[in-house]
Amino acid sequence: MAKINLRPWREERTAARQKDFVTNLVASAICAAALVLMMGYYYDVQMDRQNARNDFMKANISKLDERIKEIEELKRQRERLLERLNAIQELQGNRPIIVRNFDELVRVLPDGLHYDFLERKEAGFSGALNKDAINIKGLALQNKDVSELMRRLNSSIWFGEPNLSQVGALGAGAGAARKSLALADIRAFDLSVILTKPKAEDAK
């Protein structure tokens, strides 16, 4: 019977298997490196796109911030214009009321008394509760004339309660207008009275 030596065949098979293993290992390494490179490239592309989006958003946000500032400035200008318009309208509306106030001052003036000084002030005077008021300075023959003026002012629909701050004998240092009326019993007075706005039907 012939003898067959299988050793060379086994060595060749082993060498072929080792070669295939090395080839497969190298191919796997190359594929892994290529995959890593592709993933890195993909992430770099995605990062560049996201950065571009961020830059676009920042640019548009800056534009929107500028527009918001412009809108706020326009709102402030609008508010200032509205305040001016309201002030003008209020002045226009108060013009006939001011005329009626001074006309009413003449109506309530009692005999034996005359006005020496009139001043209207929107913020009011001391004791006028920070409301629109008129300060009145004048001369009276008697104290009861001043009291009568205060009663008439208080009963008028155009005025509130008057506040008398000073009344006394005419001083020696008075002006020329007062010296012309220099009598022993002439009284100088100083009072303020609140201005009111009656209803339309009451003002007729």
ABEGO torsion letter per residue (X at the ends): XBBBBAAAAAAAAAAAAAAAAAAAAAAAAAAAAAAAAAAAAAAAAAAAAAAAAAAAAAAAAAAAAAAAAAAAAAAAAAAAAAAAAAAAAAAAAAAAAAAAAAAAAAAABBBGBBBABBBBBAAEBBGAGGBBBBBBBBBBABAAAAAAAAAAAAABAABBBBBBABBBBBBAABBAAAAAABBAABBBBBBBBBBBBBBAAAAX
